Amino acid sequence: LVNVINPKVGGVLIRGEKGTAKSTAVRALAELLPEQEAVAGCPYGCDPRNLAGLCDQCADRLAQGEELPVVKRKVRVVELPVGATEDRLLGTLDLESALKQGEARFLPGILAAANRQVLYVDEVNLLDDHLVDSLLDAAAMGVNTVERESISLSHPARFTLVGTMNPE
């Protein structure tokens, strides 16, 4: 509960035997949380009331005098699979766009989807060390910075981090 109230706690690790409803508890937690307002169409689900925490796209729209459209949504549990790659976690270049249109575009990763959500890592102890490092950096800073080929981009990555593991 403290982790949900203040994600700056850094996360929580739930350790228990198989079949003790660790995953069920995480999913049930998200169901208990109130709906949240988000900027419609924003890939990061920016909070329209937190102007300092807006992504670059939302901040640009606001600076141009556009009123940001708002939607209400439920808090989701975004899962990070054990076999995830760094590109899948952080985001990468959209190769199809690069090849077809000749323009470099960013394809957001799991950290983008997890912004303002619950990021759930089952069997967190089996995750590759470099992914754990990237995940903990984003959790501590509240920002994900991606530098790939011709793209350098930062986006908000403020999430409630929950990991589970079996004792063995």
Backbone as CSV, one residue per row, in Angstrom:
resi,resn,N_x,N_y,N_z,CA_x,CA_y,CA_z,C_x,C_y,C_z
1,LEU,0.825,-1.197,0.000,0.000,0.000,0.000,0.866,1.258,0.000
2,VAL,1.952,1.248,0.749,2.845,2.406,0.779,3.428,2.644,-0.606
3,ASN,3.756,1.598,-1.317,4.317,1.706,-2.660,3.324,2.356,-3.625
4,VAL,2.051,2.077,-3.486,1.029,2.676,-4.351,0.838,4.141,-4.010
5,ILE,0.835,4.462,-2.731,0.642,5.844,-2.298,1.828,6.704,-2.709
6,ASN,3.023,6.167,-2.585,4.224,6.911,-2.936,5.184,6.009,-3.702
7,PRO,5.083,5.983,-5.043,5.971,5.126,-5.842,7.451,5.439,-5.676
8,LYS,7.794,6.594,-5.091,9.195,6.932,-4.858,9.831,5.989,-3.839
9,VAL,9.024,5.168,-3.186,9.546,4.148,-2.278,10.512,3.255,-3.053
10,GLY,10.273,3.075,-4.331,11.187,2.340,-5.180,10.716,0.966,-5.570
11,GLY,9.663,0.462,-4.970,9.149,-0.842,-5.357,8.995,-1.763,-4.169
12,VAL,8.388,-2.885,-4.446,8.180,-3.889,-3.414,8.435,-5.259,-4.024
13,LEU,9.011,-6.139,-3.230,9.262,-7.510,-3.650,8.404,-8.429,-2.802
14,ILE,7.597,-9.239,-3.474,6.757,-10.216,-2.785,7.394,-11.586,-2.997
15,ARG,7.731,-12.244,-1.905,8.390,-13.545,-1.969,7.464,-14.577,-1.337
16,GLY,7.236,-15.664,-2.039,6.377,-16.704,-1.498,6.408,-17.962,-2.351
17,GLU,5.952,-19.035,-1.772,5.909,-20.320,-2.469,4.950,-20.244,-3.657
18,LYS,5.136,-21.161,-4.620,4.211,-21.252,-5.749,2.806,-21.507,-5.235
19,GLY,1.848,-20.840,-5.874,0.456,-21.057,-5.516,-0.038,-20.251,-4.335
20,THR,0.750,-19.257,-3.878,0.305,-18.462,-2.725,-0.369,-17.157,-3.148
21,ALA,-0.771,-17.040,-4.395,-1.560,-15.917,-4.928,-0.797,-14.598,-4.979
22,LYS,0.498,-14.657,-5.241,1.282,-13.429,-5.369,0.784,-12.601,-6.558
23,SER,0.663,-13.232,-7.707,0.201,-12.538,-8.917,-1.230,-12.055,-8.759
24,THR,-2.053,-12.842,-8.144,-3.453,-12.456,-7.920,-3.529,-11.217,-7.038
25,ALA,-2.678,-11.138,-6.025,-2.666,-9.983,-5.137,-2.287,-8.709,-5.896
26,VAL,-1.321,-8.810,-6.798,-0.897,-7.647,-7.584,-2.034,-7.179,-8.488
27,ARG,-2.673,-8.112,-9.164,-3.778,-7.742,-10.066,-4.965,-7.174,-9.287
28,ALA,-5.222,-7.707,-8.115,-6.325,-7.213,-7.280,-6.034,-5.792,-6.790
29,LEU,-4.781,-5.501,-6.518,-4.405,-4.167,-6.079,-4.795,-3.124,-7.119
30,ALA,-4.512,-3.400,-8.381,-4.850,-2.454,-9.453,-6.356,-2.231,-9.535
31,GLU,-7.125,-3.266,-9.262,-8.587,-3.133,-9.299,-9.105,-2.209,-8.202
32,LEU,-8.369,-2.100,-7.104,-8.783,-1.258,-5.978,-8.475,0.221,-6.186
33,LEU,-7.591,0.519,-7.100,-7.157,1.901,-7.295,-8.204,2.703,-8.069
34,PRO,-8.326,3.984,-7.753,-9.321,4.811,-8.447,-8.909,5.081,-9.896
35,GLU,-9.901,5.447,-10.717,-9.602,5.833,-12.086,-8.713,7.069,-12.074
36,GLN,-7.977,7.260,-13.149,-7.098,8.413,-13.254,-7.370,9.153,-14.562
37,GLU,-7.097,10.440,-14.556,-7.203,11.231,-15.775,-5.882,11.120,-16.516
38,ALA,-5.975,11.061,-17.859,-4.788,10.992,-18.699,-5.044,11.799,-19.963
39,VAL,-3.971,12.265,-20.584,-4.088,12.983,-21.848,-4.447,11.963,-22.925
40,ALA,-5.558,12.203,-23.613,-6.018,11.295,-24.672,-4.985,11.247,-25.796
41,GLY,-4.670,10.042,-26.242,-3.749,9.854,-27.353,-2.277,9.921,-26.993
42,CYS,-1.946,10.198,-25.759,-0.546,10.265,-25.345,-0.028,8.848,-25.105
43,PRO,1.091,8.467,-25.727,1.612,7.108,-25.524,2.110,6.852,-24.104
44,TYR,2.272,7.917,-23.313,2.770,7.785,-21.950,1.682,8.008,-20.910
45,GLY,0.481,8.346,-21.349,-0.632,8.555,-20.420,-0.371,9.682,-19.440
46,CYS,0.167,10.798,-19.935,0.512,11.927,-19.068,-0.675,12.391,-18.230
47,ASP,-0.358,12.862,-17.029,-1.348,13.445,-16.132,-1.561,14.896,-16.554
48,PRO,-2.763,15.245,-17.027,-2.988,16.605,-17.524,-2.894,17.679,-16.438
49,ARG,-2.954,17.281,-15.169,-2.863,18.244,-14.067,-1.428,18.457,-13.590
50,ASN,-0.505,17.610,-14.031,0.900,17.725,-13.621,1.707,18.277,-14.798
51,LEU,1.696,19.587,-14.957,2.348,20.208,-16.109,3.853,19.971,-16.126
52,ALA,4.470,19.863,-14.971,5.916,19.625,-14.905,6.272,18.202,-15.324
53,GLY,5.318,17.272,-15.265,5.593,15.879,-15.579,5.143,15.454,-16.971
54,LEU,4.777,16.429,-17.825,4.318,16.089,-19.170,5.467,15.622,-20.055
55,CYS,5.172,14.746,-20.982,6.160,14.332,-21.977,6.378,15.494,-22.945
56,ASP,7.400,15.408,-23.778,7.726,16.486,-24.715,6.574,16.787,-25.669
57,GLN,5.896,15.724,-26.162,4.801,15.929,-27.111,3.652,16.701,-26.467
58,CYS,3.256,16.317,-25.259,2.160,17.002,-24.569,2.556,18.428,-24.207
59,ALA,3.792,18.633,-23.777,4.275,19.975,-23.437,4.268,20.868,-24.676
60,ASP,4.663,20.327,-25.835,4.649,21.095,-27.080,3.230,21.478,-27.474
61,ARG,2.314,20.526,-27.359,0.911,20.806,-27.692,0.369,21.929,-26.811
62,LEU,0.691,21.867,-25.529,0.230,22.884,-24.582,0.850,24.246,-24.906
63,ALA,2.149,24.260,-25.254,2.852,25.502,-25.584,2.273,26.160,-26.839
64,GLN,1.722,25.359,-27.742,1.116,25.885,-28.969,-0.318,26.351,-28.743
65,GLY,-0.764,26.322,-27.485,-2.093,26.817,-27.146,-3.203,25.785,-27.249
66,GLU,-2.836,24.557,-27.547,-3.845,23.496,-27.659,-4.306,23.067,-26.271
67,GLU,-5.590,22.839,-26.141,-6.108,22.294,-24.890,-5.973,20.772,-24.958
68,LEU,-5.336,20.199,-23.963,-5.094,18.759,-23.970,-6.392,18.006,-23.670
69,PRO,-6.792,17.099,-24.571,-8.001,16.312,-24.314,-7.746,15.303,-23.191
70,VAL,-8.736,15.133,-22.333,-8.573,14.295,-21.148,-9.536,13.114,-21.201
71,VAL,-9.033,11.940,-20.826,-9.870,10.744,-20.691,-9.670,10.178,-19.287
72,LYS,-10.656,9.442,-18.835,-10.525,8.715,-17.560,-10.207,7.270,-17.902
73,ARG,-9.317,6.667,-17.106,-8.947,5.272,-17.346,-8.640,4.583,-16.027
74,LYS,-8.767,3.266,-16.045,-8.417,2.455,-14.880,-6.901,2.259,-14.863
75,VAL,-6.370,2.105,-13.673,-4.957,1.763,-13.532,-4.789,0.320,-14.000
76,ARG,-3.771,0.098,-14.841,-3.516,-1.234,-15.397,-2.280,-1.861,-14.759
77,VAL,-2.208,-3.168,-14.849,-0.998,-3.893,-14.484,-0.267,-4.180,-15.790
78,VAL,0.909,-3.602,-15.949,1.741,-3.820,-17.127,2.795,-4.836,-16.733
79,GLU,2.840,-5.951,-17.454,3.769,-7.030,-17.089,5.041,-6.973,-17.916
80,LEU,6.159,-7.197,-17.236,7.452,-7.312,-17.900,7.803,-8.792,-17.944
81,PRO,7.782,-9.394,-19.126,8.098,-10.825,-19.212,9.570,-11.089,-18.873
82,VAL,9.842,-12.242,-18.304,11.203,-12.614,-17.922,12.131,-12.607,-19.130
83,GLY,11.638,-12.987,-20.295,12.467,-13.060,-21.498,12.522,-11.768,-22.291
84,ALA,12.104,-10.655,-21.708,12.077,-9.381,-22.435,13.484,-8.932,-22.808
85,THR,13.584,-8.220,-23.923,14.855,-7.654,-24.360,14.947,-6.205,-23.904
86,GLU,16.136,-5.647,-24.002,16.338,-4.250,-23.634,15.492,-3.328,-24.507
87,ASP,15.432,-3.611,-25.805,14.613,-2.804,-26.715,13.145,-2.841,-26.331
88,ARG,12.672,-3.996,-25.926,11.265,-4.130,-25.535,10.981,-3.356,-24.249
89,LEU,11.923,-3.337,-23.327,11.754,-2.617,-22.067,11.844,-1.105,-22.267
90,LEU,12.904,-0.643,-22.914,13.181,0.787,-23.015,12.524,1.473,-24.194
91,GLY,12.346,0.735,-25.294,11.856,1.306,-26.539,12.970,1.282,-27.567
92,THR,12.604,1.462,-28.832,13.594,1.344,-29.899,13.148,2.136,-31.121
93,LEU,13.942,2.065,-32.154,13.580,2.672,-33.431,12.480,1.860,-34.099
94,ASP,11.552,2.541,-34.741,10.527,1.880,-35.547,11.157,1.603,-36.907
95,LEU,11.660,0.371,-37.077,12.379,0.029,-38.302,11.498,0.100,-39.541
96,GLU,10.249,-0.274,-39.421,9.338,-0.220,-40.566,9.209,1.213,-41.075
97,SER,9.050,2.149,-40.170,8.953,3.565,-40.539,10.265,4.048,-41.145
98,ALA,11.366,3.617,-40.567,12.675,4.031,-41.076,12.899,3.521,-42.494
99,LEU,12.499,2.292,-42.756,12.714,1.715,-44.079,11.729,2.235,-45.114
100,LYS,10.460,2.360,-44.746,9.436,2.768,-45.713,9.391,4.275,-45.952
101,GLN,9.431,5.074,-44.873,9.314,6.523,-45.017,10.657,7.242,-44.901
102,GLY,11.687,6.528,-44.498,12.999,7.146,-44.367,13.117,8.085,-43.183
103,GLU,12.237,7.945,-42.197,12.297,8.805,-41.017,12.476,7.957,-39.766
104,ALA,13.296,8.458,-38.859,13.544,7.754,-37.604,12.456,8.125,-36.607
105,ARG,11.696,7.148,-36.187,10.653,7.360,-35.176,10.894,6.417,-34.020
106,PHE,10.481,6.864,-32.836,10.646,6.080,-31.624,9.438,5.180,-31.426
107,LEU,9.692,3.927,-31.121,8.649,2.955,-30.799,8.726,2.722,-29.290
108,PRO,7.756,3.258,-28.511,7.826,3.156,-27.053,7.843,1.703,-26.563
109,GLY,8.493,1.491,-25.434,8.597,0.163,-24.842,7.693,-0.004,-23.629
110,ILE,7.986,-1.004,-22.848,7.180,-1.333,-21.673,7.203,-0.209,-20.641
111,LEU,8.340,0.463,-20.485,8.404,1.561,-19.518,7.470,2.707,-19.894
112,ALA,7.260,2.924,-21.179,6.310,3.953,-21.624,4.890,3.541,-21.247
113,ALA,4.555,2.284,-21.488,3.211,1.783,-21.158,2.979,1.763,-19.651
114,ALA,4.054,1.634,-18.884,3.931,1.517,-17.428,3.831,2.866,-16.719
115,ASN,4.056,3.959,-17.436,3.986,5.267,-16.789,2.626,5.467,-16.127
116,ARG,2.651,5.736,-14.820,1.458,5.958,-13.994,0.628,4.687,-13.799
117,GLN,1.234,3.543,-14.031,0.563,2.248,-13.877,1.346,1.390,-12.878
118,VAL,0.913,0.154,-12.712,1.639,-0.815,-11.888,2.493,-1.647,-12.841
119,LEU,3.799,-1.629,-12.651,4.702,-2.454,-13.451,5.008,-3.705,-12.648
120,TYR,4.592,-4.840,-13.187,4.692,-6.118,-12.485,5.737,-7.003,-13.144
121,VAL,6.686,-7.485,-12.341,7.731,-8.375,-12.832,7.646,-9.677,-12.050
122,ASP,7.094,-10.711,-12.671,7.007,-12.027,-12.048,8.365,-12.716,-12.206
123,GLU,8.786,-13.404,-11.176,10.100,-14.080,-11.182,11.212,-13.071,-11.463
124,VAL,11.165,-11.956,-10.762,12.110,-10.864,-10.974,13.556,-11.323,-10.796
125,ASN,13.789,-12.305,-9.979,15.143,-12.803,-9.753,15.732,-13.482,-10.996
126,LEU,14.906,-13.836,-11.970,15.383,-14.475,-13.196,15.658,-13.474,-14.317
127,LEU,15.364,-12.199,-14.076,15.561,-11.159,-15.081,17.054,-10.886,-15.262
128,ASP,17.483,-10.635,-16.499,18.886,-10.321,-16.772,19.323,-9.087,-15.991
129,ASP,20.575,-9.103,-15.525,21.091,-8.017,-14.692,21.004,-6.651,-15.368
130,HIS,21.319,-6.580,-16.665,21.294,-5.275,-17.335,19.869,-4.728,-17.427
131,LEU,18.859,-5.607,-17.503,17.472,-5.154,-17.499,17.062,-4.661,-16.116
132,VAL,17.524,-5.356,-15.091,17.245,-4.938,-13.715,17.846,-3.553,-13.475
133,ASP,19.069,-3.341,-13.939,19.723,-2.036,-13.782,18.915,-0.932,-14.462
134,SER,18.495,-1.175,-15.700,17.705,-0.187,-16.445,16.374,0.079,-15.765
135,LEU,15.752,-0.976,-15.290,14.457,-0.868,-14.615,14.582,-0.053,-13.327
136,LEU,15.594,-0.350,-12.524,15.788,0.367,-11.265,16.196,1.828,-11.494
137,ASP,16.973,2.085,-12.551,17.327,3.472,-12.888,16.075,4.275,-13.223
138,ALA,15.220,3.712,-14.057,13.985,4.407,-14.440,13.080,4.611,-13.228
139,ALA,12.991,3.602,-12.366,12.153,3.714,-11.172,12.669,4.809,-10.244
140,ALA,13.980,4.904,-10.090,14.566,5.892,-9.191,14.454,7.311,-9.745
141,MET,14.617,7.457,-11.057,14.626,8.782,-11.667,13.247,9.245,-12.135
142,GLY,12.343,8.295,-12.398,11.022,8.661,-12.916,11.043,9.041,-14.377
143,VAL,12.170,8.759,-15.036,12.357,9.113,-16.445,13.090,7.973,-17.131
144,ASN,12.709,7.701,-18.373,13.410,6.728,-19.195,14.088,7.495,-20.324
145,THR,15.399,7.359,-20.431,16.144,8.015,-21.503,16.643,6.947,-22.456
146,VAL,16.331,7.139,-23.740,16.713,6.179,-24.772,17.580,6.890,-25.800
147,GLU,18.721,6.308,-26.080,19.584,6.828,-27.132,19.895,5.688,-28.073
148,ARG,19.301,5.770,-29.256,19.463,4.749,-30.283,19.757,5.437,-31.601
149,GLU,20.823,5.022,-32.266,21.202,5.565,-33.557,20.974,7.074,-33.605
150,SER,19.973,7.546,-34.332,19.761,8.989,-34.499,18.744,9.573,-33.522
151,ILE,18.289,8.775,-32.563,17.253,9.248,-31.641,17.811,9.366,-30.231
152,SER,17.517,10.489,-29.608,17.796,10.681,-28.191,16.504,11.227,-27.605
153,LEU,15.898,10.481,-26.699,14.568,10.833,-26.211,14.439,10.472,-24.743
154,SER,13.747,11.309,-24.010,13.410,11.010,-22.624,11.905,11.118,-22.478
155,HIS,11.342,10.244,-21.675,9.903,10.302,-21.406,9.641,9.929,-19.957
156,PRO,8.498,10.372,-19.417,8.187,10.036,-18.031,8.025,8.528,-17.842
157,ALA,8.532,8.038,-16.733,8.409,6.616,-16.398,8.235,6.513,-14.884
158,ARG,7.097,6.999,-14.432,6.771,6.945,-12.999,5.754,5.836,-12.805
159,PHE,6.173,4.780,-12.169,5.305,3.607,-12.033,5.449,3.008,-10.648
160,THR,4.463,2.213,-10.291,4.523,1.444,-9.052,5.148,0.104,-9.405
161,LEU,6.337,-0.159,-8.908,7.086,-1.361,-9.247,6.796,-2.475,-8.232
162,VAL,6.342,-3.615,-8.750,6.076,-4.777,-7.903,6.736,-5.988,-8.559
163,GLY,7.587,-6.645,-7.809,8.220,-7.877,-8.283,7.851,-9.031,-7.391
164,THR,7.773,-10.218,-7.975,7.515,-11.415,-7.187,8.580,-12.459,-7.499
165,MET,8.749,-13.360,-6.535,9.710,-14.449,-6.734,9.370,-15.601,-5.808
166,ASN,9.813,-16.775,-6.190,9.701,-17.968,-5.341,10.984,-18.087,-4.523
167,PRO,10.908,-18.634,-3.327,12.096,-18.735,-2.466,13.246,-19.520,-3.099
168,GLU,12.941,-20.526,-3.892,14.034,-21.307,-4.479,14.751,-20.527,-5.554
